[in-house]
Amino acid sequence: MKCVFALVCAFALAGCFTVSESEYPAFETVPAGEASPAIALSGFEVEVTSYVPVYGTSTVWVSEPGWYDRRGRYCAGWTHPETVSSTSYIPRTEISSEYAERAQCAFEEAGWTVGGSSAPVVVDVKFSGPDTTDAARTKEVALMLATLLTVDSTETTWSARLRISDAASGKALLVRNYEQGYSSVAFGFVPLFGPLACEASDFGHVRDWCLSALTDRAVADASRFLAGIDGDLKETKGKKDK
């Protein structure tokens, strides 16, 4: 049974393809000028759940079947204890600093000074999501059934709120909200297992794609605002940008 399951997984992984996937948004981080202020980063956090394997042993009772001897008399079986190995998975939720580090690297590569309690400006980003509409769920189920479980579609949206504030007074200098949608279509030769084994359908991949895009967009807009190239950023204060 284990061999059959392993073969199914192997075929699923080898026979899955991404038919279509959202295009990554364009962005540009503005380099810091000579008079650009130092900045402090806040937020950029997301909860990530991982499953930690815990190995152990347990005792089970094994029943041996009865049998008939050469004279046709039935001999009853017996039970005996047997020690077997066991594996359980414990969920562990942690706060990931991956996107805060991504933002810091993007700022520093553009010449901005990041960190320090004396930084006069705070750039804060809060993530939320994912959000999937009922229409998207219906489409996903309908497409799976219509293609005999060989195609899987994904449509979801993550959001972020950028807030740039004065560190001394706490006054907001800029507030901007973002939405980042993601959609993909995956195909697999093995029904159900094939498309679900594709990276484009994986929850972790979708989350990382969206939050990376939101981080890059927020950093790019923050750098434009702080460099004085604010353009229409002041006019879009508090509104959602798709």
C-alpha positions in Angstrom: 0.0 0.0 0.0 2.8 2.4 0.9 4.5 1.6 -2.5 1.3 2.4 -4.4 0.9 5.7 -2.5 4.6 6.6 -3.2 4.1 5.9 -6.9 1.0 8.1 -7.0 2.9 11.0 -5.3 5.8 10.5 -7.7 3.5 10.6 -10.8 1.7 13.6 -9.3 4.9 15.6 -8.8 6.3 14.6 -12.2 3.1 15.3 -14.1 1.9 18.7 -12.9 2.2 21.9 -14.8 1.4 25.5 -14.2 -0.9 26.5 -17.1 -1.2 30.2 -16.0 -0.1 32.4 -13.1 -0.4 36.1 -12.2 2.3 38.4 -13.4 4.5 39.8 -10.6 3.8 43.5 -10.2 6.4 46.1 -11.4 8.0 48.3 -8.7 11.0 50.6 -8.3 12.6 51.6 -5.0 13.8 55.2 -5.2 17.5 55.7 -4.1 18.1 57.8 -1.0 19.4 61.3 -1.3 21.9 63.2 0.8 19.1 64.7 2.9 17.0 61.6 3.2 16.0 60.7 6.7 16.9 57.5 8.5 13.9 55.2 8.9 12.8 52.6 11.4 10.7 49.6 10.2 7.7 48.2 12.0 5.3 45.4 11.3 5.9 43.4 8.1 4.9 40.3 10.1 2.8 37.3 9.4 1.9 34.1 11.4 3.3 30.9 9.9 2.2 27.5 11.0 4.6 24.6 10.7 4.2 20.9 11.8 6.9 19.4 13.9 7.2 15.6 13.8 7.4 13.9 17.2 8.7 10.3 17.1 7.9 7.8 19.7 6.9 4.2 20.4 3.7 2.6 21.5 2.6 -0.9 22.5 -0.1 -2.7 20.5 -1.7 -6.1 21.0 -1.3 -8.3 17.9 -3.8 -11.2 17.4 -2.5 -14.4 15.8 -5.1 -16.4 13.9 -6.1 -19.9 14.9 -5.3 -23.0 12.8 -6.2 -26.6 12.3 -3.7 -29.3 13.2 -3.2 -32.5 11.2 -6.0 -34.2 12.9 -8.5 -31.5 12.0 -8.7 -30.1 15.5 -9.0 -26.3 15.7 -6.3 -24.5 17.8 -7.2 -21.1 19.0 -4.9 -18.2 18.3 -3.5 -15.9 20.9 -2.6 -12.2 21.4 0.8 -10.8 22.3 2.1 -7.3 22.9 4.3 -5.7 20.2 6.2 -2.4 20.3 5.8 -0.2 17.2 7.2 3.2 16.2 4.8 6.1 15.9 4.9 9.6 14.5 2.7 12.5 15.4 2.8 16.1 14.1 2.3 19.0 16.4 1.4 22.4 14.9 3.7 25.3 15.8 2.8 28.9 15.0 5.5 31.5 14.7 5.8 35.1 13.6 7.9 35.2 10.5 10.4 38.1 10.0 11.0 37.2 6.4 9.2 40.2 4.9 10.7 42.7 7.4 14.1 41.4 6.3 13.1 41.7 2.7 12.0 45.3 3.2 15.2 46.2 5.1 17.3 44.8 2.3 15.4 46.7 -0.3 15.8 50.0 1.5 19.5 49.4 2.3 20.3 48.4 -1.3 18.8 51.7 -2.4 21.0 53.6 0.1 18.6 54.3 2.9 19.6 54.1 6.5 17.5 51.6 8.4 17.3 50.9 12.1 18.1 52.8 15.3 15.8 54.1 18.0 16.7 57.7 16.9 15.3 57.3 13.4 12.8 60.2 12.8 10.5 58.3 10.5 8.7 55.0 11.0 7.6 52.8 8.1 4.9 50.3 9.3 3.2 47.7 7.2 0.4 45.4 8.5 -0.7 42.4 6.4 -4.2 40.8 6.4 -5.7 37.9 4.4 -6.2 35.7 2.6 -9.6 36.6 1.2 -11.3 34.3 -1.3 -14.7 35.1 -2.8 -17.6 32.6 -3.0 -17.5 33.1 -6.8 -13.8 32.0 -6.9 -14.5 28.9 -4.7 -17.4 28.0 -7.0 -15.3 28.4 -10.1 -12.6 26.2 -8.5 -15.0 23.4 -7.7 -16.7 23.6 -11.1 -13.4 23.5 -13.0 -12.1 20.6 -11.0 -15.3 18.6 -11.7 -15.5 19.6 -15.3 -11.9 18.4 -15.9 -12.3 15.2 -13.9 -10.1 16.5 -11.1 -7.1 17.1 -13.4 -7.2 21.0 -13.2 -7.1 23.2 -10.2 -7.6 27.0 -10.2 -6.6 29.4 -7.4 -7.9 32.9 -6.8 -7.1 34.8 -3.6 -6.2 38.2 -2.3 -4.0 39.5 0.4 -4.0 43.1 1.7 -1.5 45.4 3.4 -1.7 48.8 5.1 1.3 51.2 4.8 1.6 53.9 7.4 4.5 56.3 7.5 4.6 58.4 10.7 6.7 60.9 12.6 8.6 59.0 15.3 8.5 61.9 17.8 4.8 62.8 17.6 3.3 59.6 16.1 1.5 61.7 13.5 0.7 59.9 10.3 2.5 61.3 7.3 1.1 58.9 4.8 -1.4 56.0 5.0 -2.0 53.8 2.0 -3.9 50.5 1.6 -3.1 47.8 -0.9 -4.7 44.7 -2.4 -2.7 42.0 -4.1 -4.6 39.4 -6.1 -3.2 36.1 -7.2 -4.6 33.6 -9.6 -3.3 30.4 -11.2 -4.4 27.3 -13.1 -2.5 24.0 -12.6 -2.9 20.8 -14.5 -1.9 17.3 -13.4 -2.1 13.9 -15.1 -3.1 12.1 -11.9 -6.6 13.2 -10.9 -6.8 15.3 -7.7 -3.2 14.5 -6.6 -1.6 16.0 -9.7 -2.9 19.5 -9.7 -2.8 19.8 -5.9 0.9 18.8 -6.0 1.8 21.7 -8.2 3.6 24.7 -6.6 1.1 27.2 -8.1 -1.6 25.6 -5.9 0.4 25.4 -2.7 -0.9 27.8 0.1 2.6 28.6 1.2 3.7 29.6 -2.3 0.6 31.8 -2.8 1.1 33.5 0.5 4.8 34.2 -0.1 4.0 35.5 -3.7 1.4 37.9 -2.4 3.2 39.2 0.7 6.5 39.6 -1.2 4.7 41.7 -3.8 2.9 43.8 -1.2 6.3 44.3 0.6 8.0 45.4 -2.6 5.1 47.8 -3.6 5.0 49.3 -0.1 8.8 49.9 0.1 8.7 51.4 -3.4 6.0 53.9 -2.5 7.5 54.7 0.9 10.8 55.5 -0.8 9.1 57.8 -3.3 7.3 59.6 -0.6 10.3 60.0 1.6 12.5 61.1 -1.3 10.0 63.9 -2.1 8.8 62.3 -5.3 5.3 61.6 -3.8 3.4 62.2 -7.0 -0.2 61.1 -6.4 0.6 59.3 -3.1 -0.9 62.1 -1.0 -4.1 62.0 -3.1 -4.5 58.3 -2.5 -4.2 58.5 1.2 -6.2 55.8 2.9 -7.5 54.4 -0.4 -6.9 50.9 -1.7 -4.4 50.4 -4.5 -4.7 47.3 -6.5 
